[in-house]
Amino acid sequence: MKKTLAQRLPFYYGWVIVAFGFVFGAFNVGMTSWGLGVFVTPMQEDLDWDRSLVFLPMLVGALVTLPLGIVLGPLADKKHGPRLMAIIGVILFGISLLYMRNAGNVFGYILIFGVVGGFGRFTVQIALVVVPKWFVRRRGLAQASVSAGFSVGPLIFPLILQSLVDSIGWRDAWFVMGIALLVLALPGAFLIIRSPEDVGLLPDGDKPDDSPADAPVAARKASPLRGNSREVSLTRKEALHTRQFWYLVVAIGLATVGIRGMIPNFQPFFISLDFNATTAAASITAYAVPAIIMGFVFGIMADRQGPRKPFLIVCCIVASGLVLISLVSIMQNVVMMFAAMIYLGFGLNAFFVVSQVFVANTFGRQHIGAIRGVMQTVNNLATFGGPWLFGVMYDISTEYVVLFSVAVGFWLITITMGTLVKPLVRPPAQPTPETS
């Protein structure tokens, strides 16, 4: 049935996968990163918790799922694996949001929001590695479309959540968003399909004549962006033996810690400067507008000229953007706050777009689930351990300048690692021993 539907649609079915990634990405980032900042102050006041405790469940969830990337990554390369992971993941993430209505006990908070929710978010993220399987020539555009959801999170969630918190309280705000996640994302999870070949299609919606099977092997290796049969794919074992893999792990991991640690601290930082909470949330919304646009700009750039140069550009923008935001504490000017957040928007979402293309273009799509499974383990720890780490640093120092300094330092290391990566350079194939 799905095969017939996929082939009869007036558009390429790969965009259905992208649409699901868009919706889930908005909720994932909106509720655990950008939007979480809205809950920090009221939860601390109501529960009398330190900031590090508010962020602790995300770290616990990341630690619990630490080994799962190695196990679940290859499952994403199996025929029904991605769909199963997406369904289970959305349900578990939704349950964790619904639970927050009754949050109060520290153990329950860590168990449900941290472990259950963490497992849910992680499994869906692994399932979404199928996006590069559906696109090769338009991989950057497709990844930008998915990542646009990560920008819609800060575009609408801070203001929506602030409005909900002000009107019905932080507990019911969590509950409402849990219902919204299940209603909007769960149906899409049932539509996930591993690869276009499973339903008689080709990547990018190409026709069979667009990528001839008899194309010379040398041409296929030299042109990894021209279609399914022309992209060379590495196995997980082969990828793990390349320097590119470890450079990218360090680069993306440290950058993720730096920015994910800062994101939920932006709202409290601005409030500490005596800015109105709604005005502070509006500055985050302003960030999202250029973030969506530039994600597509740099995604298309990565498709046309490769991801390495765009990667370095966006890293420089983010690093300097963090410096500008820190200077708002000196200026204490609303215009400066909005300008700094908008500037950050020119690079941050694009970083997540280009880094995904960087990995997929370097190692190919056939075993991308297994490869990304290893990377996602590190990224998951960085994504959800970052807020806790920065929460601890704030609890100890109570100085935001410490947080900004560490974050910028991580991004400078990322830039250094990025200069060492040579994308699209794969280890030569081992010669087959001659038999006598």
C-alpha positions as CSV (number, residue, x, y, z in Angstrom):
1,M,0.0,0.0,0.0
2,K,2.8,2.4,0.9
3,K,4.6,1.5,-2.3
4,T,1.5,2.4,-4.4
5,L,1.0,5.6,-2.4
6,A,4.7,6.6,-2.8
7,Q,4.7,6.1,-6.5
8,R,1.4,7.8,-7.1
9,L,2.0,11.0,-5.2
10,P,2.3,14.1,-7.4
11,F,5.6,14.9,-5.5
12,Y,8.6,12.9,-4.4
13,Y,7.9,10.8,-1.3
14,G,11.2,11.8,0.3
15,W,9.6,15.1,1.1
16,V,7.1,13.3,3.4
17,I,10.1,12.1,5.4
18,V,11.4,15.6,5.5
19,A,8.0,16.9,6.7
20,F,8.0,14.5,9.6
21,G,11.6,15.6,10.5
22,F,10.5,19.2,10.4
23,V,7.6,18.7,12.8
24,F,9.5,16.6,15.3
25,G,12.5,19.0,15.1
26,A,10.4,21.9,16.0
27,F,9.1,20.2,19.1
28,N,12.4,18.6,20.1
29,V,14.3,21.9,20.0
30,G,11.3,23.9,21.2
31,M,10.7,21.9,24.3
32,T,14.3,20.9,25.3
33,S,16.4,23.8,24.2
34,W,15.0,27.2,23.2
35,G,11.6,26.8,24.9
36,L,13.1,25.3,28.0
37,G,14.5,28.7,28.9
38,V,10.9,29.9,29.5
39,F,10.4,27.2,32.1
40,V,13.7,27.7,34.0
41,T,12.7,30.7,36.2
42,P,9.1,29.6,37.1
43,M,10.2,26.0,37.8
44,Q,13.1,27.2,40.0
45,E,10.8,29.5,41.9
46,D,8.0,26.9,42.4
47,L,10.2,23.8,43.1
48,D,13.1,25.6,44.8
49,W,15.6,23.7,42.5
50,D,19.1,24.8,41.3
51,R,19.4,25.4,37.6
52,S,21.6,22.4,37.2
53,L,18.9,20.2,38.7
54,V,16.4,21.6,36.2
55,F,18.7,20.5,33.4
56,L,19.8,17.3,35.0
57,P,17.2,14.9,33.4
58,M,18.6,15.7,29.9
59,L,22.1,14.7,31.0
60,V,20.7,11.5,32.6
61,G,18.8,10.7,29.4
62,A,21.9,11.2,27.3
63,L,24.0,9.0,29.6
64,V,21.4,6.2,29.6
65,T,21.2,6.3,25.8
66,L,24.9,6.5,25.4
67,P,25.4,2.9,24.1
68,L,22.2,2.9,22.1
69,G,23.6,4.6,19.1
70,I,25.9,1.6,18.4
71,V,22.9,-0.7,18.7
72,L,20.1,1.4,17.1
73,G,22.3,2.9,14.3
74,P,22.4,-0.3,12.2
75,L,18.6,-0.8,12.9
76,A,18.0,2.4,11.0
77,D,19.5,0.7,7.9
78,K,17.0,-2.2,8.3
79,K,13.8,-2.1,6.3
80,H,11.3,-1.4,9.0
81,G,13.7,-0.1,11.6
82,P,13.3,3.7,11.1
83,R,9.5,3.5,11.2
84,L,9.4,1.5,14.4
85,M,11.9,3.8,16.1
86,A,10.0,6.9,15.0
87,I,6.7,5.6,16.4
88,I,8.1,4.5,19.7
89,G,10.2,7.6,20.1
90,V,7.3,10.0,19.5
91,I,5.2,8.2,22.0
92,L,7.8,8.2,24.7
93,F,8.7,11.8,24.2
94,G,5.0,12.7,24.3
95,I,4.6,10.8,27.6
96,S,7.5,12.7,29.1
97,L,6.0,16.0,28.3
98,L,2.6,15.0,29.6
99,Y,4.2,13.9,32.9
100,M,5.6,17.4,33.5
101,R,2.2,18.5,34.6
102,N,2.8,16.6,37.9
103,A,6.5,17.1,38.2
104,G,7.7,17.7,41.7
105,N,9.5,14.6,42.9
106,V,13.1,14.7,41.8
107,F,13.4,11.0,41.1
108,G,10.2,10.9,39.0
109,Y,11.3,14.0,37.1
110,I,14.7,12.4,36.2
111,L,13.2,9.1,35.4
112,I,10.3,10.2,33.2
113,F,11.6,13.4,31.6
114,G,15.2,12.3,31.6
115,V,15.2,8.5,30.9
116,V,11.9,8.0,29.1
117,G,11.9,11.3,27.3
118,G,15.6,10.9,26.4
119,F,15.1,7.5,24.9
120,G,12.2,8.8,22.9
121,R,14.1,11.8,21.5
122,F,17.2,9.7,20.8
123,T,15.3,7.0,18.8
124,V,13.6,9.5,16.6
125,Q,16.8,11.3,15.9
126,I,18.4,8.0,14.8
127,A,15.4,7.3,12.6
128,L,15.9,10.6,10.8
129,V,19.2,9.5,9.4
130,V,17.0,8.1,6.6
131,V,16.8,11.6,5.1
132,P,20.2,11.4,3.4
133,K,19.2,8.1,2.0
134,W,16.4,9.8,0.1
135,F,18.5,12.6,-1.3
136,V,22.0,12.9,-2.8
137,R,22.1,15.8,-5.3
138,R,19.6,17.8,-3.2
139,R,20.8,16.6,0.2
140,G,21.7,20.1,1.4
141,L,18.2,21.4,0.5
142,A,16.5,18.4,2.1
143,Q,18.5,18.8,5.3
144,A,17.8,22.5,5.4
145,S,14.1,21.7,5.1
146,V,14.3,19.4,8.1
147,S,16.5,21.9,10.1
148,A,13.9,24.6,9.4
149,G,11.9,22.8,12.0
150,F,14.7,23.4,14.4
151,S,14.3,27.1,13.7
152,V,10.6,27.1,13.9
153,G,11.1,25.9,17.5
154,P,12.7,29.2,18.6
155,L,10.4,31.1,16.1
156,I,7.2,30.2,17.8
157,F,7.8,28.2,21.0
158,P,9.3,30.8,23.3
159,L,6.3,33.2,22.7
160,I,3.7,30.5,22.8
161,L,5.2,28.9,25.9
162,Q,5.6,32.3,27.6
163,S,1.9,33.0,26.9
164,L,0.8,29.6,28.2
165,V,2.9,29.9,31.3
166,D,1.5,33.3,32.0
167,S,-2.1,32.2,31.4
168,I,-2.4,28.6,32.7
169,G,0.9,28.0,34.5
170,W,4.1,26.1,33.6
171,R,2.6,22.7,34.5
172,D,-0.3,22.9,32.2
173,A,1.9,24.4,29.5
174,W,4.0,21.2,29.4
175,F,0.8,19.1,29.2
176,V,-0.7,21.1,26.3
177,M,2.6,20.7,24.3
178,G,2.6,17.0,25.0
179,I,-0.8,16.6,23.5
180,A,0.2,18.8,20.5
181,L,3.3,16.6,19.9
182,L,1.3,13.4,19.8
183,V,-1.4,14.8,17.5
184,L,1.0,16.4,15.0
185,A,4.0,14.1,14.9
186,L,2.7,10.6,15.6
187,P,0.8,10.2,12.3
188,G,3.9,11.1,10.4
189,A,5.9,8.5,12.2
190,F,3.9,5.8,10.6
191,L,4.8,7.1,7.2
192,I,8.6,6.7,7.6
193,I,10.2,4.5,5.0
194,R,13.9,3.5,5.1
195,S,14.9,4.3,1.5
196,P,13.5,5.1,-1.9
197,E,14.5,1.7,-3.2
198,D,12.1,0.1,-0.8
199,V,9.2,1.6,-2.7
200,G,10.6,1.4,-6.2
201,L,12.0,4.9,-6.4
202,L,15.5,6.5,-6.7
203,P,17.1,9.2,-4.7
204,D,16.0,12.8,-5.4
205,G,13.1,11.5,-7.4
206,D,15.4,10.6,-10.3
207,K,14.2,8.4,-13.2
208,P,16.3,5.3,-14.0
209,D,17.8,7.0,-17.0
210,D,19.1,9.8,-14.9
211,S,21.8,7.6,-13.2
212,P,22.7,4.8,-15.6
213,A,23.8,1.6,-14.0
214,D,26.6,1.1,-16.5
215,A,28.3,4.4,-15.7
216,P,32.1,4.0,-15.4
217,V,33.3,3.2,-11.9
218,A,35.8,6.0,-12.0
219,A,33.1,8.5,-12.9
220,R,31.0,7.3,-10.0
221,K,33.8,7.8,-7.5
222,A,34.6,11.2,-8.8
223,S,31.1,12.5,-8.8
224,P,29.5,11.7,-5.4
225,L,26.7,14.2,-5.9
226,R,25.2,13.0,-9.1
227,G,22.8,10.2,-8.1
228,N,22.4,6.9,-6.3
229,S,24.7,4.8,-8.4
230,R,27.4,7.5,-8.3
231,E,27.9,7.8,-4.6
232,V,30.6,5.7,-2.8
233,S,29.5,4.6,0.7
234,L,31.7,3.5,3.5
235,T,30.8,0.9,6.1
236,R,30.9,1.9,9.8
237,K,34.2,0.0,10.2
238,E,35.8,1.8,7.3
239,A,34.5,5.2,8.6
240,L,35.9,4.6,12.1
241,H,39.4,4.1,10.6
242,T,39.4,7.5,9.0
243,R,40.7,10.8,10.5
244,Q,37.8,12.6,9.0
245,F,35.4,10.7,11.2
246,W,37.1,11.7,14.4
247,Y,37.7,15.3,13.3
248,L,34.0,15.6,12.7
249,V,33.1,13.9,16.0
250,V,35.2,16.4,17.9
251,A,34.1,19.4,15.9
252,I,30.4,18.8,16.0
253,G,30.4,17.4,19.5
254,L,32.2,20.5,21.1
255,A,30.1,22.9,19.0
256,T,27.0,21.2,20.2
257,V,28.0,21.3,23.9
258,G,28.8,25.0,23.5
259,I,25.6,26.1,21.9
260,R,23.1,23.7,23.5
261,G,24.6,24.7,26.9
262,M,23.9,28.4,26.1
263,I,20.5,28.2,24.4
264,P,18.4,27.6,27.5
265,N,20.4,30.2,29.3
266,F,19.7,33.1,26.9
267,Q,16.3,33.8,28.3
268,P,17.4,33.9,32.0
269,F,20.5,35.9,30.9
270,F,18.3,38.6,29.3
271,I,15.9,38.6,32.3
272,S,18.9,39.1,34.6
273,L,19.7,42.3,32.7
274,D,16.2,43.5,33.7
275,F,14.6,42.9,30.2
276,N,11.0,42.0,30.2
277,A,10.4,38.2,29.9
278,T,8.2,38.6,26.8
279,T,10.7,41.0,25.2
280,A,13.5,38.5,25.8
281,A,11.4,35.7,24.2
282,A,10.7,38.0,21.3
283,S,14.4,38.4,20.6
284,I,14.7,34.6,20.3
285,T,11.8,34.7,17.8
286,A,13.7,37.3,15.9
287,Y,16.7,35.0,15.8
288,A,14.6,32.3,14.0
289,V,13.7,34.4,11.0
290,P,17.2,34.6,9.5
291,A,17.9,31.1,10.8
292,I,15.3,29.6,8.6
293,I,16.4,31.5,5.5
294,M,20.2,31.0,6.0
295,G,19.7,27.3,6.6
296,F,18.5,27.0,3.0
297,V,21.1,29.4,1.7
298,F,24.0,27.4,3.1
299,G,22.3,24.1,2.4
300,I,22.2,24.9,-1.3
301,M,25.7,26.2,-1.1
302,A,26.8,22.9,0.3
303,D,25.1,21.1,-2.6
304,R,26.9,23.2,-5.2
305,Q,30.4,23.5,-3.8
306,G,30.7,21.0,-1.0
307,P,30.1,21.5,2.7
308,R,33.6,22.3,4.0
309,K,33.7,26.0,3.3
310,P,30.1,26.7,4.4
311,F,30.9,24.8,7.5
312,L,33.8,27.1,8.4
313,I,31.8,30.2,7.6
314,V,28.9,29.3,9.8
315,C,31.2,28.3,12.7
316,C,32.8,31.8,12.5
317,I,29.4,33.4,12.6
318,V,28.2,31.5,15.6
319,A,31.4,32.1,17.6
320,S,31.3,35.8,16.9
321,G,27.5,35.8,17.6
322,L,28.1,34.5,21.1
323,V,30.6,37.3,21.7
324,L,28.0,39.8,20.6
325,I,25.3,38.4,22.8
326,S,27.6,38.5,25.8
327,L,28.2,42.2,25.1
328,V,24.5,42.9,25.7
329,S,25.4,42.8,29.4
330,I,27.5,45.9,28.9
331,M,25.2,47.8,26.5
332,Q,21.9,46.7,28.2
333,N,20.1,47.9,25.2
334,V,17.0,46.2,23.6
335,V,18.2,47.0,20.1
336,M,21.6,45.4,20.9
337,M,19.8,42.3,22.2
338,F,17.7,41.9,19.1
339,A,20.7,42.6,16.8
340,A,22.9,40.1,18.5
341,M,20.2,37.3,18.3
342,I,19.5,38.1,14.7
343,Y,23.2,37.9,13.8
344,L,23.4,34.5,15.6
345,G,20.5,33.4,13.4
346,F,22.7,33.9,10.3
347,G,24.9,31.0,11.2
348,L,23.5,28.6,13.9
349,N,20.7,26.7,12.1
350,A,23.0,26.6,9.0
351,F,25.6,24.9,11.1
352,F,23.3,22.0,11.9
353,V,22.3,21.8,8.2
354,V,25.9,21.9,6.8
355,S,27.3,19.5,9.5
356,Q,24.7,16.8,8.5
357,V,25.6,17.2,4.8
358,F,29.3,17.1,5.8
359,V,28.9,13.7,7.4
360,A,26.7,12.2,4.7
361,N,28.8,13.5,1.8
362,T,32.0,12.2,3.4
363,F,30.8,8.7,4.2
364,G,27.9,8.1,1.8
365,R,24.4,7.0,2.4
366,Q,24.3,3.2,2.3
367,H,25.5,2.7,5.9
368,I,24.8,6.2,7.2
369,G,22.5,4.8,9.9
370,A,25.3,2.8,11.5
371,I,27.8,5.6,11.1
372,R,25.5,8.3,12.4
373,G,24.5,6.0,15.2
374,V,28.0,6.3,16.6
375,M,28.1,10.0,16.1
376,Q,24.7,10.5,17.5
377,T,25.7,8.9,20.7
378,V,28.3,11.7,21.2
379,N,26.0,14.4,19.8
380,N,23.2,13.2,22.2
381,L,25.5,13.5,25.2
382,A,26.6,16.9,23.9
383,T,23.1,18.1,23.2
384,F,21.5,17.2,26.5
385,G,24.7,17.2,28.7
386,G,25.5,20.7,27.6
387,P,22.6,22.4,29.5
388,W,23.5,20.5,32.6
389,L,27.2,21.4,32.3
390,F,26.5,25.0,31.8
391,G,23.9,24.9,34.6
392,V,26.6,23.6,37.0
393,M,29.0,26.3,35.8
394,Y,26.4,29.0,36.5
395,D,25.5,27.6,39.9
396,I,29.2,27.7,40.9
397,S,30.1,31.0,39.4
398,T,26.8,32.9,39.0
399,E,28.6,34.7,36.2
400,Y,27.3,34.5,32.6
401,V,30.7,35.6,31.3
402,V,32.1,32.2,32.3
403,L,29.4,30.5,30.3
404,F,30.0,32.6,27.2
405,S,33.8,32.2,27.4
406,V,33.6,28.4,27.6
407,A,31.1,28.3,24.7
408,V,33.2,30.5,22.4
409,G,36.3,28.4,23.3
410,F,34.5,25.3,22.2
411,W,33.6,26.9,18.9
412,L,37.1,28.0,18.2
413,I,38.2,24.4,18.6
414,T,35.5,23.3,16.2
415,I,36.8,25.8,13.6
416,T,40.3,24.3,14.0
417,M,38.9,20.8,13.5
418,G,37.0,21.9,10.5
419,T,40.1,23.1,8.8
420,L,41.6,19.6,9.1
421,V,38.7,17.8,7.5
422,K,38.9,17.1,3.8
423,P,35.3,16.1,2.8
424,L,34.7,13.6,0.0
425,V,38.2,12.1,0.5
426,R,37.6,8.4,1.2
427,P,40.2,5.7,2.0
428,P,41.2,3.8,-1.2
429,A,39.7,0.4,-1.7
430,Q,41.8,-2.4,-0.5
431,P,43.1,-4.5,-3.4
432,T,41.6,-8.0,-3.7
433,P,44.2,-10.7,-3.2
434,E,44.9,-12.6,-6.3
435,T,44.1,-16.3,-6.2
436,S,46.4,-18.8,-7.8
